Amino acid sequence: MKIIKKAVCLIMTVAVLLSFPVSCSSGNFAMKIGDRVISADRYKAAAASIKSQFLTSNNLEDTDDLWSKYIDESYSSTVQEYLDSMIQSYLITYNLYSIHFDELGLTLDEDTIAEIEQTMEGYINQYGSREELDKSLQEQGFSYDDFEQQYYDEAKKKAVIMYYFGPDSTEDPVSNDDLRAYYEEYYTKVKHIFLSTKDDEDNDLSNDEKAKIGQKAQEIYDKAIAGEDYEKLLDEYNEDPGMASNPNGYVFSKDDTSYTTIFHDTAFDMSVGEIRLIQSNLGFHIMKKYPFTDDDIFSPDTEVLLLENMMSEETSKILDDLKERIGVEYNNTVLEELSVVNIDIQSGQQNDSLITDELKEQLGVDTETEQE
């Protein structure tokens, strides 16, 4: 049986770690990356959050049977082994980037620092005071400085990637044309006029009701094909609230599993400007494919993510060389204790307000696109 997996992107911040109260009986370290120590408490917090997101995004139940299944037909690893490895890779990767940032003598610009400070101020306001935020962090084995440092580590990672591959790089710059070509090959951008065939309780409507909705969808499609303004038709007929928060369209990659198969595959099969009518198990979709703009591709966060993916072999070699040079020590006794199969997340309540939009997008959590 193949487990449908949503890859847990390594580009996260520690914001998710506030979602669960954590403690660990051993109190020992989990890993050491060079001279950096990952405490057992900190590791458990990351593991609990990533486990929760993995289950949620794949609509899976936390059962003994799940963790012993193989992640795919290659039988190379079980779900438990896969997720444990992903958690460790996440923690190692972030620390390696931060260490290499210092080695390269890089600095963060004033705007980046100001943005981090604003983010931290936002958390203080959310908790009511610095004291309340400190209290919450301390209950989970963190200090305020630990928490803030994760945002600096994220910024340092981006800086290292831009140092090697950005347009101003003196190492191995990627041209804008190459970046655009990569984006257009692996990503798509669509809007849709969605007509649901579910009732308010998410039950299927009758066949007669579906037929009427299908006829209405065909009429809208015919209007669009005849040249009527698609945007006006969308404003008039669309029933997907997600389009309001994604006015420029849904942008997603070939690896994204947040969408129903027919919606996903159609979005990549279409040509720019093309309009199609499809039916999924959720309803009817009058889809239109849109071209990418420079803002889609060359915004700071998107550009860094694309460069990291596009140059994955090169970035992996840089990190592997650093990892071999400084060393990584694993406390296997603690790591076995803190395997995802042993972590109970039922007592913790997910606080979505502490999850970054980037993480939501990567995990497919709390996004309107889940209904497509």
Residue pairs with C-beta under 8 A, 6 or more apart in sequence:
1 69
1 70
2 72
2 73
3 58
3 60
3 66
3 69
3 70
3 71
3 72
3 79
4 58
4 257
5 54
5 58
5 71
5 72
5 82
5 257
6 54
6 57
6 58
6 257
6 258
6 362
6 363
6 364
7 86
7 255
7 362
8 50
8 53
8 54
8 83
8 86
8 90
8 362
8 363
9 358
9 359
9 362
9 363
10 89
10 90
10 93
10 94
11 154
11 157
11 305
11 308
11 358
11 359
11 362
12 90
12 356
12 358
12 359
12 362
13 150
13 151
13 154
13 356
13 359
14 46
14 142
14 146
14 147
14 150
14 151
15 150
15 354
15 355
15 356
15 359
16 46
16 49
16 50
16 53
16 354
16 355
16 356
16 359
17 42
17 45
17 46
17 49
17 140
17 142
17 147
17 150
18 136
18 137
18 140
18 147
18 351
18 354
19 48
19 49
19 52
19 348
19 349
19 350
19 351
19 354
19 355
20 45
20 48
20 49
20 52
20 140
20 345
20 347
20 348
21 139
21 140
21 347
21 348
22 41
22 44
22 45
22 48
22 140
22 141
23 41
23 44
23 141
24 40
24 41
24 44
24 141
24 334
24 337
24 338
25 337
26 40
26 333
26 334
26 337
27 40
27 41
28 40
28 331
28 333
28 334
29 37
29 38
29 39
29 40
29 331
29 334
30 38
30 39
30 40
30 42
30 43
30 330
30 331
30 334
30 335
30 338
31 37
31 38
31 43
31 88
31 91
31 92
31 328
31 329
31 330
31 331
31 335
32 38
32 327
32 328
32 329
33 91
33 92
33 95
33 96
33 99
33 323
33 326
33 328
34 95
34 99
34 326
34 327
34 328
35 326
36 95
36 99
38 91
38 95
39 141
40 331
40 334
40 337
40 338
41 140
41 141
41 142
42 141
42 142
42 146
43 87
43 91
43 334
43 335
43 338
44 338
44 343
45 140
45 141
45 142
46 87
46 90
46 91
47 84
47 87
47 338
47 339
47 340
47 343
48 343
48 345
48 348
50 83
50 86
50 87
50 90
50 340
51 62
51 83
51 340
51 343
51 345
52 345
52 348
52 350
53 359
53 363
53 365
54 60
54 83
54 363
55 61
55 62
56 350
56 363
56 365
57 258
57 363
57 364
57 365
58 257
60 66
62 345
62 346
64 341
66 79
67 78
67 79
67 80
67 340
67 341
68 78
68 79
68 80
69 78
69 79
70 76
70 77
70 78
70 79
71 77
71 78
71 79
71 82
77 85
80 339
80 340
80 341
83 340
84 335
84 339
84 340
87 340
88 330
88 335
92 323
92 328
93 157
93 319
94 150
94 153
94 154
94 157
95 153
96 319
96 322
96 323
97 153
97 156
97 157
97 160
97 319
98 152
98 153
98 156
98 157
99 322
99 326
100 160
100 318
100 319
100 322
101 156
101 157
101 159
101 160
103 322
104 160
104 163
106 156
106 159
106 160
106 163
108 152
108 155
108 156
108 159
112 155
116 148
116 151
116 152
116 155
119 151
120 147
120 148
120 151
123 133
123 147
123 354
124 130
124 133
126 133
126 353
127 133
127 136
130 144
133 144
134 143
134 144
137 143
137 144
137 146
137 147
158 300
158 301
158 304
161 304
161 307
161 308
161 311
161 315
162 168
162 169
162 304
162 307
163 169
163 171
164 171
164 172
164 311
164 314
164 315
164 318
165 171
165 172
165 173
165 174
165 307
165 310
165 311
165 314
166 173
166 174
166 303
166 307
167 173
167 174
167 175
167 176
172 311
172 314
174 307
174 310
174 311
176 298
178 310
179 297
179 298
179 303
179 306
179 307
179 310
180 292
180 297
182 306
182 309
182 310
183 292
183 296
183 297
183 306
184 292
186 253
186 254
186 309
187 251
187 252
187 253
187 254
187 292
188 251
188 252
188 267
188 268
188 270
188 289
189 248
189 249
189 250
189 251
189 289
189 290
189 291
189 292
189 296
190 249
190 250
190 267
190 270
190 287
190 288
190 289
190 290
191 230
191 234
191 243
191 249
191 250
191 287
191 288
191 290
192 238
192 240
192 243
192 250
192 263
192 285
192 286
192 287
192 288
192 372
193 217
193 220
193 224
193 233
193 234
193 237
193 238
193 285
193 286
194 238
194 239
194 240
194 243
194 282
194 283
194 284
194 285
194 371
194 372
195 213
195 216
195 217
195 220
195 237
195 239
195 283
195 284
195 285
196 213
196 239
196 282
196 283
197 204
197 205
197 209
197 210
197 213
197 282
197 283
197 284
198 204
198 205
198 282
198 283
199 205
204 210
205 213
213 283
213 284
214 279
214 284
216 237
217 277
217 279
217 284
217 286
218 277
220 233
220 237
220 286
221 275
221 277
221 286
223 233
224 230
224 233
224 275
224 286
224 288
225 275
230 275
230 288
233 286
234 243
239 283
240 368
240 371
240 372
241 368
242 250
242 367
242 368
242 369
242 371
242 372
243 368
245 368
246 368
246 369
248 290
248 293
248 296
249 290
250 259
250 267
250 369
250 372
251 292
251 296
252 258
252 259
252 264
252 267
252 369
254 268
256 264
256 364
257 264
257 364
258 364
258 367
258 369
258 370
258 372
259 267
259 369
259 372
260 280
260 281
260 282
260 372
262 278
262 279
262 280
263 278
263 280
263 285
263 287
263 372
266 276
266 278
266 285
266 287
267 287
267 289
270 276
270 287
270 289
271 289
272 289
272 290
272 291
273 288
273 289
273 291
274 288
274 289
275 286
275 287
275 288
276 286
276 287
277 284
277 285
277 286
277 287
278 284
278 285
278 287
279 285
280 372
282 371
282 372
285 372
296 302
297 303
297 306
301 358
308 315
352 360
352 365
352 366
355 365
355 366
359 365
360 366
360 367
361 367
364 370
